[in-house]
Amino acid sequence: MPIYHSLGKFPHKRHTTFKKEDGKYYYEELFGTEGFHGMSSLLYHTHRPTQVSTIGKSVDVTPKIAVQNNIRAMLLKGFEVAPEDDFLESRKVLLANKDVHIGLASPRESMKNYFYKNADADELIFIHKGKGVLRTFLGQLPFDYGDYLIIPRGMIYAIEFEGKDNRLFFLESYSPIYTPRRYRNEFGQLLEHSPYCERDIRKPQNLETIDKKGEFTIKIKKQNQLHELIYAYHPFDVVGWDGYNYPYAFSIHDFEPITGRIHQPPPVHQTFETPHFVVCSFCPRLFDYHPDSVPAPYNHSNIDSDEIIYYVDGDFMSRNDIKQGNITLHPKGIPHGPARGSMERSIGKKETHELAVMVDTFYPLMVTEEALKIDDGKYYKSWLE
């Protein structure tokens, strides 16, 4: 995310000595991506951030693929994913390819006994139900219903929930998640035609600096293995940092829809991008205002991408019998379009109050065993007369 931000204290120049009041040194760490080319921040630790005292057990968390080559449109009943106490155990990957894992989670409890780091993937967590605070070594981000949390790979974090009824939609992206390039000028500033701007981006605040020695468990996901390491010092010992690489929050309610006289294509709803998939936000908006417009989307062929939609709230006008938490998968290779009767119903309508998150992947998605547990099994026939 190309916005400079800083918290706490740090020296005037990079890579120079930075002393504590007792004359000892703080320890600098470059926190960057894509080698030395991508976004980065410089962190200043109270203790060396390299002090691993124990390497414990490792658990294989590779998603169990049930359908490798899928051609079937599917409807997954997301709220049937059973809640679990532990945050990581609650995360169920439903659809996956080499670029992204897509899933749901319903954790009952906050992360109390460990911290987490995804060493392979940027994470997008969409908050459907619940509120709380994302705690990281770069500061805190309060979150609520409708928030996207973007967490860069390598970020050490813990999530604290206020209650037990939490529903999350998440992505793990093996390439960095950015704002769409066409929304930005050559300096990285979001342009006037962007559906949101820097004012809508919530950056970390309330930097916690915990100077504490002991045994601190960090679970690190790397190459589909969840490794458990013990650090000798609390990971939130950062006294200051500055740069461009940090977690941030953006509310779907701050997305300003782009409308027109006739039906606008899905790219106008785009919110984030990677080289391998895009994320779009469908929000309440006025419908098209041509006197003969058809507000419902036209039938279109999925030639280049798989499309999934996660339904958040409201009455999604192009579908029938969709409930909160449902996911539809429209696979590459066959056309899809509005449900039976929805095109006709949409004519003459002035607005919609739907709320949904769409992900278009440029490589086909495989279906996991967890997805088949909540598959309705008949959605692909729903267009039949």
Secondary structure as the mmCIF struct_conf table of DSSP 4:
data_model
#
loop_
_struct_conf.conf_type_id
_struct_conf.id
_struct_conf.beg_label_comp_id
_struct_conf.beg_label_asym_id
_struct_conf.beg_label_seq_id
_struct_conf.end_label_comp_id
_struct_conf.end_label_asym_id
_struct_conf.end_label_seq_id
STRN STRN1 HIS A 5 GLY A 8
BEND BEND1 HIS A 12 LYS A 13
TURN_TY1_P TURN_TY1_P1 ARG A 14 HIS A 15
BEND BEND2 THR A 16 THR A 16
STRN STRN2 LYS A 19 LYS A 19
TURN_TY1_P TURN_TY1_P2 GLU A 21 ASP A 22
BEND BEND3 GLY A 23 GLY A 23
HELX_LH_PP_P HELX_LH_PP_P1 LYS A 24 LYS A 24
STRN STRN3 TYR A 25 TYR A 25
HELX_LH_PP_P HELX_LH_PP_P2 TYR A 26 TYR A 26
STRN STRN4 TYR A 27 GLY A 32
BEND BEND4 THR A 33 THR A 33
TURN_TY1_P TURN_TY1_P3 GLU A 34 HIS A 37
BEND BEND5 GLY A 38 GLY A 38
STRN STRN5 SER A 40 HIS A 45
BEND BEND6 THR A 46 HIS A 47
TURN_TY1_P TURN_TY1_P4 PRO A 49 THR A 50
STRN STRN6 VAL A 52 ASP A 60
STRN STRN7 ILE A 65 VAL A 67
BEND BEND7 GLN A 68 ASN A 69
STRN STRN8 MET A 74 LYS A 77
HELX_RH_3T_P HELX_RH_3T_P1 GLY A 78 GLU A 80
BEND BEND8 VAL A 81 VAL A 81
HELX_LH_PP_P HELX_LH_PP_P3 ALA A 82 PRO A 83
STRN STRN9 GLU A 84 GLU A 84
BEND BEND9 ASP A 85 ASP A 86
HELX_RH_AL_P HELX_RH_AL_P1 PHE A 87 SER A 90
STRN STRN10 LYS A 92 ALA A 96
BEND BEND10 LYS A 98 ASP A 99
STRN STRN11 VAL A 100 ALA A 105
STRN STRN12 PRO A 107 PRO A 107
BEND BEND11 GLU A 109 GLU A 109
BEND BEND12 ASN A 113 ASN A 113
STRN STRN13 PHE A 115 ASN A 118
BEND BEND13 ALA A 119 ASP A 120
STRN STRN14 ASP A 122 LYS A 129
STRN STRN15 GLY A 132 THR A 136
TURN_TY1_P TURN_TY1_P5 PHE A 137 LEU A 138
STRN STRN16 GLY A 139 PHE A 143
TURN_TY1_P TURN_TY1_P6 TYR A 145 GLY A 146
STRN STRN17 ASP A 147 ILE A 151
TURN_TY1_P TURN_TY1_P7 ARG A 153 GLY A 154
STRN STRN18 TYR A 157 PHE A 161
BEND BEND14 GLU A 162 LYS A 164
STRN STRN19 ARG A 167 SER A 173
BEND BEND15 TYR A 174 SER A 175
STRN STRN20 TYR A 178 TYR A 178
HELX_RH_3T_P HELX_RH_3T_P2 ARG A 181 TYR A 183
STRN STRN21 ARG A 184 ARG A 184
TURN_TY1_P TURN_TY1_P8 GLU A 186 PHE A 187
BEND BEND16 GLY A 188 GLY A 188
STRN STRN22 LEU A 190 LEU A 190
TURN_TY1_P TURN_TY1_P9 GLU A 192 HIS A 193
BEND BEND17 SER A 194 TYR A 196
HELX_RH_3T_P HELX_RH_3T_P3 GLU A 198 ASP A 200
HELX_LH_PP_P HELX_LH_PP_P4 ILE A 201 ILE A 201
STRN STRN23 ARG A 202 ARG A 202
HELX_LH_PP_P HELX_LH_PP_P5 LYS A 203 PRO A 204
STRN STRN24 GLN A 205 GLN A 205
BEND BEND18 ASN A 206 ASN A 206
STRN STRN25 LYS A 213 LYS A 222
TURN_TY1_P TURN_TY1_P10 GLN A 223 ASN A 224
STRN STRN26 GLN A 225 TYR A 233
BEND BEND19 PRO A 235 PRO A 235
STRN STRN27 VAL A 238 GLY A 243
BEND BEND20 TYR A 244 TYR A 244
STRN STRN28 TYR A 248 SER A 251
HELX_RH_3T_P HELX_RH_3T_P4 ILE A 252 ASP A 254
BEND BEND21 ARG A 261 ILE A 262
HELX_LH_PP_P HELX_LH_PP_P6 HIS A 263 PRO A 265
HELX_RH_3T_P HELX_RH_3T_P5 PRO A 266 HIS A 269
STRN STRN29 GLN A 270 GLU A 273
BEND BEND22 PRO A 275 HIS A 276
STRN STRN30 PHE A 277 PHE A 282
STRN STRN31 ARG A 285 LEU A 286
BEND BEND23 HIS A 290 HIS A 290
TURN_TY1_P TURN_TY1_P11 PRO A 291 ASP A 292
BEND BEND24 ALA A 296 ALA A 296
HELX_LH_PP_P HELX_LH_PP_P7 PRO A 297 ASN A 299
STRN STRN32 HIS A 300 SER A 301
BEND BEND25 ILE A 303 ASP A 304
STRN STRN33 ASP A 306 ASP A 313
BEND BEND26 GLY A 314 GLY A 314
TURN_TY1_P TURN_TY1_P12 MET A 317 SER A 318
BEND BEND27 ARG A 319 ASP A 321
TURN_TY1_P TURN_TY1_P13 GLN A 324 GLY A 325
STRN STRN34 ASN A 326 HIS A 330
TURN_TY1_P TURN_TY1_P14 LYS A 332 GLY A 333
BEND BEND28 ILE A 334 ILE A 334
STRN STRN35 PRO A 335 HIS A 336
HELX_LH_PP_P HELX_LH_PP_P8 PRO A 338 ALA A 339
TURN_TY1_P TURN_TY1_P15 ARG A 340 GLY A 341
HELX_RH_AL_P HELX_RH_AL_P2 SER A 342 SER A 346
TURN_TY1_P TURN_TY1_P16 ILE A 347 GLY A 348
STRN STRN36 GLU A 351 THR A 352
STRN STRN37 LEU A 355 THR A 361
BEND BEND29 PHE A 362 TYR A 363
HELX_LH_PP_P HELX_LH_PP_P9 PRO A 364 LEU A 365
STRN STRN38 MET A 366 THR A 368
HELX_RH_AL_P HELX_RH_AL_P3 GLU A 369 LYS A 373
TURN_TY1_P TURN_TY1_P17 ILE A 374 ILE A 374
STRN STRN39 ASP A 375 ASP A 375
BEND BEND30 GLY A 377 GLY A 377
HELX_RH_3T_P HELX_RH_3T_P6 TYR A 379 LYS A 381
TURN_TY1_P TURN_TY1_P18 SER A 382 TRP A 383
#
